[in-house]
Every structure is written in structure tokens, then in C-alpha cells.
Amino acid sequence: MSSTKKIQLMDTTLRDGEQTQGVSFTPPEKANIAKTLL
């Protein structure tokens, strides 16, 4: 009998990055970061 486990990862790069003082991402930058992380 085999069981398959599903693992889900959550990345907070964008959220944590924008909480840093003086950091703000444009929508295209956010899309680029998300694509890079995938």
C-alpha cells in the first residue's frame, strides 16, 4: 500500500520584502519575483 502526501510551501518574500522600510515593489517587479520563485 502506498500513500501520497501533499506538501505545500508558502513563500513570504514579497510580503516580508515590502515590510522593510524604504522597499516598494512595482506590479511588474512583483510578477517577476513570483515567476522567479516558481
PyMOL Python script that loads the backbone (N, CA, C, O; Angstrom):
from pymol import cmd

cmd.read_pdbstr("""\
ATOM      1  N   MET A   1       0.847  -1.180   0.000  1.00  0.00           N
ATOM      2  CA  MET A   1       0.000   0.000   0.000  1.00  0.00           C
ATOM      3  C   MET A   1       0.893   1.243   0.000  1.00  0.00           C
ATOM      4  O   MET A   1       1.770   1.382   0.852  1.00  0.00           O
ATOM      5  N   SER A   2       0.671   2.119  -0.931  1.00  0.00           N
ATOM      6  CA  SER A   2       1.464   3.353  -0.975  1.00  0.00           C
ATOM      7  C   SER A   2       0.569   4.542  -0.658  1.00  0.00           C
ATOM      8  O   SER A   2      -0.605   4.581  -1.026  1.00  0.00           O
ATOM      9  N   SER A   3       1.149   5.490   0.021  1.00  0.00           N
ATOM     10  CA  SER A   3       0.392   6.713   0.313  1.00  0.00           C
ATOM     11  C   SER A   3       1.142   7.902  -0.260  1.00  0.00           C
ATOM     12  O   SER A   3       2.372   7.948  -0.246  1.00  0.00           O
ATOM     13  N   THR A   4       0.397   8.837  -0.752  1.00  0.00           N
ATOM     14  CA  THR A   4       0.979  10.044  -1.320  1.00  0.00           C
ATOM     15  C   THR A   4       0.655  11.208  -0.399  1.00  0.00           C
ATOM     16  O   THR A   4      -0.504  11.461  -0.070  1.00  0.00           O
ATOM     17  N   LYS A   5       1.694  11.904   0.004  1.00  0.00           N
ATOM     18  CA  LYS A   5       1.499  13.074   0.855  1.00  0.00           C
ATOM     19  C   LYS A   5       1.710  14.325   0.022  1.00  0.00           C
ATOM     20  O   LYS A   5       2.622  14.392  -0.803  1.00  0.00           O
ATOM     21  N   LYS A   6       0.875  15.291   0.241  1.00  0.00           N
ATOM     22  CA  LYS A   6       0.977  16.557  -0.468  1.00  0.00           C
ATOM     23  C   LYS A   6       1.678  17.558   0.440  1.00  0.00           C
ATOM     24  O   LYS A   6       1.277  17.756   1.587  1.00  0.00           O
ATOM     25  N   ILE A   7       2.713  18.176  -0.072  1.00  0.00           N
ATOM     26  CA  ILE A   7       3.455  19.189   0.674  1.00  0.00           C
ATOM     27  C   ILE A   7       3.186  20.542   0.038  1.00  0.00           C
ATOM     28  O   ILE A   7       3.265  20.689  -1.182  1.00  0.00           O
ATOM     29  N   GLN A   8       2.870  21.521   0.858  1.00  0.00           N
ATOM     30  CA  GLN A   8       2.600  22.870   0.368  1.00  0.00           C
ATOM     31  C   GLN A   8       3.590  23.827   1.015  1.00  0.00           C
ATOM     32  O   GLN A   8       3.724  23.860   2.238  1.00  0.00           O
ATOM     33  N   LEU A   9       4.282  24.604   0.190  1.00  0.00           N
ATOM     34  CA  LEU A   9       5.232  25.598   0.683  1.00  0.00           C
ATOM     35  C   LEU A   9       4.643  26.991   0.519  1.00  0.00           C
ATOM     36  O   LEU A   9       3.998  27.294  -0.485  1.00  0.00           O
ATOM     37  N   MET A  10       4.871  27.818   1.503  1.00  0.00           N
ATOM     38  CA  MET A  10       4.409  29.208   1.443  1.00  0.00           C
ATOM     39  C   MET A  10       5.646  30.101   1.478  1.00  0.00           C
ATOM     40  O   MET A  10       6.473  29.990   2.383  1.00  0.00           O
ATOM     41  N   ASP A  11       5.769  30.976   0.501  1.00  0.00           N
ATOM     42  CA  ASP A  11       6.905  31.886   0.451  1.00  0.00           C
ATOM     43  C   ASP A  11       6.423  33.294   0.750  1.00  0.00           C
ATOM     44  O   ASP A  11       5.431  33.754   0.185  1.00  0.00           O
ATOM     45  N   THR A  12       7.128  33.972   1.636  1.00  0.00           N
ATOM     46  CA  THR A  12       6.712  35.318   2.060  1.00  0.00           C
ATOM     47  C   THR A  12       7.684  36.395   1.584  1.00  0.00           C
ATOM     48  O   THR A  12       7.766  37.472   2.175  1.00  0.00           O
ATOM     49  N   THR A  13       8.419  36.101   0.515  1.00  0.00           N
ATOM     50  CA  THR A  13       9.418  37.049   0.014  1.00  0.00           C
ATOM     51  C   THR A  13       8.816  38.416  -0.278  1.00  0.00           C
ATOM     52  O   THR A  13       9.340  39.434   0.175  1.00  0.00           O
ATOM     53  N   LEU A  14       7.727  38.449  -1.024  1.00  0.00           N
ATOM     54  CA  LEU A  14       7.126  39.738  -1.386  1.00  0.00           C
ATOM     55  C   LEU A  14       6.594  40.464  -0.160  1.00  0.00           C
ATOM     56  O   LEU A  14       6.847  41.656   0.018  1.00  0.00           O
ATOM     57  N   ARG A  15       5.863  39.756   0.679  1.00  0.00           N
ATOM     58  CA  ARG A  15       5.277  40.386   1.866  1.00  0.00           C
ATOM     59  C   ARG A  15       6.369  40.907   2.800  1.00  0.00           C
ATOM     60  O   ARG A  15       6.332  42.062   3.222  1.00  0.00           O
ATOM     61  N   ASP A  16       7.335  40.053   3.118  1.00  0.00           N
ATOM     62  CA  ASP A  16       8.398  40.462   4.033  1.00  0.00           C
ATOM     63  C   ASP A  16       9.259  41.567   3.429  1.00  0.00           C
ATOM     64  O   ASP A  16       9.676  42.492   4.127  1.00  0.00           O
ATOM     65  N   GLY A  17       9.521  41.464   2.132  1.00  0.00           N
ATOM     66  CA  GLY A  17      10.331  42.486   1.472  1.00  0.00           C
ATOM     67  C   GLY A  17       9.687  43.855   1.527  1.00  0.00           C
ATOM     68  O   GLY A  17      10.365  44.853   1.773  1.00  0.00           O
ATOM     69  N   GLU A  18       8.390  43.912   1.300  1.00  0.00           N
ATOM     70  CA  GLU A  18       7.700  45.203   1.309  1.00  0.00           C
ATOM     71  C   GLU A  18       7.495  45.754   2.713  1.00  0.00           C
ATOM     72  O   GLU A  18       7.173  46.932   2.869  1.00  0.00           O
ATOM     73  N   GLN A  19       7.673  44.931   3.730  1.00  0.00           N
ATOM     74  CA  GLN A  19       7.570  45.419   5.103  1.00  0.00           C
ATOM     75  C   GLN A  19       8.879  46.050   5.566  1.00  0.00           C
ATOM     76  O   GLN A  19       8.946  46.625   6.652  1.00  0.00           O
ATOM     77  N   THR A  20       9.914  45.941   4.743  1.00  0.00           N
ATOM     78  CA  THR A  20      11.196  46.561   5.050  1.00  0.00           C
ATOM     79  C   THR A  20      11.108  48.046   4.722  1.00  0.00           C
ATOM     80  O   THR A  20      10.630  48.428   3.653  1.00  0.00           O
ATOM     81  N   GLN A  21      11.565  48.865   5.632  1.00  0.00           N
ATOM     82  CA  GLN A  21      11.490  50.313   5.435  1.00  0.00           C
ATOM     83  C   GLN A  21      12.194  50.724   4.147  1.00  0.00           C
ATOM     84  O   GLN A  21      13.335  50.332   3.903  1.00  0.00           O
ATOM     85  N   GLY A  22      11.508  51.515   3.324  1.00  0.00           N
ATOM     86  CA  GLY A  22      12.084  52.033   2.090  1.00  0.00           C
ATOM     87  C   GLY A  22      11.965  51.100   0.892  1.00  0.00           C
ATOM     88  O   GLY A  22      12.429  51.436  -0.198  1.00  0.00           O
ATOM     89  N   VAL A  23      11.353  49.936   1.076  1.00  0.00           N
ATOM     90  CA  VAL A  23      11.222  48.975  -0.019  1.00  0.00           C
ATOM     91  C   VAL A  23       9.793  48.990  -0.547  1.00  0.00           C
ATOM     92  O   VAL A  23       8.830  48.906   0.217  1.00  0.00           O
ATOM     93  N   SER A  24       9.674  49.098  -1.861  1.00  0.00           N
ATOM     94  CA  SER A  24       8.368  49.057  -2.508  1.00  0.00           C
ATOM     95  C   SER A  24       8.552  48.441  -3.890  1.00  0.00           C
ATOM     96  O   SER A  24       9.389  48.899  -4.667  1.00  0.00           O
ATOM     97  N   PHE A  25       7.782  47.413  -4.197  1.00  0.00           N
ATOM     98  CA  PHE A  25       7.872  46.754  -5.492  1.00  0.00           C
ATOM     99  C   PHE A  25       6.745  47.233  -6.399  1.00  0.00           C
ATOM    100  O   PHE A  25       5.610  47.405  -5.954  1.00  0.00           O
ATOM    101  N   THR A  26       7.063  47.446  -7.668  1.00  0.00           N
ATOM    102  CA  THR A  26       6.034  47.757  -8.654  1.00  0.00           C
ATOM    103  C   THR A  26       5.335  46.444  -9.037  1.00  0.00           C
ATOM    104  O   THR A  26       5.884  45.366  -8.808  1.00  0.00           O
ATOM    105  N   PRO A  27       4.141  46.525  -9.612  1.00  0.00           N
ATOM    106  CA  PRO A  27       3.476  45.286 -10.043  1.00  0.00           C
ATOM    107  C   PRO A  27       4.340  44.417 -10.974  1.00  0.00           C
ATOM    108  O   PRO A  27       4.366  43.200 -10.795  1.00  0.00           O
ATOM    109  N   PRO A  28       5.049  44.995 -11.962  1.00  0.00           N
ATOM    110  CA  PRO A  28       5.909  44.148 -12.796  1.00  0.00           C
ATOM    111  C   PRO A  28       7.044  43.492 -11.995  1.00  0.00           C
ATOM    112  O   PRO A  28       7.424  42.356 -12.277  1.00  0.00           O
ATOM    113  N   GLU A  29       7.580  44.203 -11.006  1.00  0.00           N
ATOM    114  CA  GLU A  29       8.628  43.615 -10.166  1.00  0.00           C
ATOM    115  C   GLU A  29       8.075  42.446  -9.351  1.00  0.00           C
ATOM    116  O   GLU A  29       8.728  41.413  -9.207  1.00  0.00           O
ATOM    117  N   LYS A  30       6.867  42.622  -8.822  1.00  0.00           N
ATOM    118  CA  LYS A  30       6.229  41.549  -8.057  1.00  0.00           C
ATOM    119  C   LYS A  30       6.015  40.319  -8.937  1.00  0.00           C
ATOM    120  O   LYS A  30       6.271  39.193  -8.511  1.00  0.00           O
ATOM    121  N   ALA A  31       5.548  40.538 -10.161  1.00  0.00           N
ATOM    122  CA  ALA A  31       5.323  39.427 -11.089  1.00  0.00           C
ATOM    123  C   ALA A  31       6.633  38.726 -11.413  1.00  0.00           C
ATOM    124  O   ALA A  31       6.677  37.497 -11.482  1.00  0.00           O
ATOM    125  N   ASN A  32       7.693  39.487 -11.613  1.00  0.00           N
ATOM    126  CA  ASN A  32       8.998  38.911 -11.924  1.00  0.00           C
ATOM    127  C   ASN A  32       9.521  38.080 -10.753  1.00  0.00           C
ATOM    128  O   ASN A  32      10.045  36.985 -10.956  1.00  0.00           O
ATOM    129  N   ILE A  33       9.384  38.587  -9.543  1.00  0.00           N
ATOM    130  CA  ILE A  33       9.825  37.841  -8.358  1.00  0.00           C
ATOM    131  C   ILE A  33       9.033  36.543  -8.241  1.00  0.00           C
ATOM    132  O   ILE A  33       9.611  35.483  -8.002  1.00  0.00           O
ATOM    133  N   ALA A  34       7.725  36.623  -8.407  1.00  0.00           N
ATOM    134  CA  ALA A  34       6.879  35.427  -8.310  1.00  0.00           C
ATOM    135  C   ALA A  34       7.265  34.390  -9.363  1.00  0.00           C
ATOM    136  O   ALA A  34       7.352  33.201  -9.055  1.00  0.00           O
ATOM    137  N   LYS A  35       7.497  34.826 -10.596  1.00  0.00           N
ATOM    138  CA  LYS A  35       7.892  33.902 -11.662  1.00  0.00           C
ATOM    139  C   LYS A  35       9.238  33.268 -11.354  1.00  0.00           C
ATOM    140  O   LYS A  35       9.439  32.082 -11.616  1.00  0.00           O
ATOM    141  N   THR A  36      10.160  34.045 -10.799  1.00  0.00           N
ATOM    142  CA  THR A  36      11.484  33.529 -10.463  1.00  0.00           C
ATOM    143  C   THR A  36      11.399  32.471  -9.367  1.00  0.00           C
ATOM    144  O   THR A  36      12.119  31.473  -9.405  1.00  0.00           O
ATOM    145  N   LEU A  37      10.525  32.687  -8.396  1.00  0.00           N
ATOM    146  CA  LEU A  37      10.383  31.734  -7.299  1.00  0.00           C
ATOM    147  C   LEU A  37       9.733  30.425  -7.731  1.00  0.00           C
ATOM    148  O   LEU A  37       9.948  29.385  -7.107  1.00  0.00           O
ATOM    149  N   LEU A  38       8.946  30.475  -8.792  1.00  0.00           N
ATOM    150  CA  LEU A  38       8.298  29.247  -9.268  1.00  0.00           C
ATOM    151  C   LEU A  38       9.296  28.404 -10.008  1.00  0.00           C
ATOM    152  O   LEU A  38       8.955  27.325 -10.492  1.00  0.00           O
TER     153      LEU A  38
END
""", "prot")
cmd.dss("prot")
cmd.show_as("cartoon", "prot")
cmd.util.cbc("prot")
cmd.orient("prot")
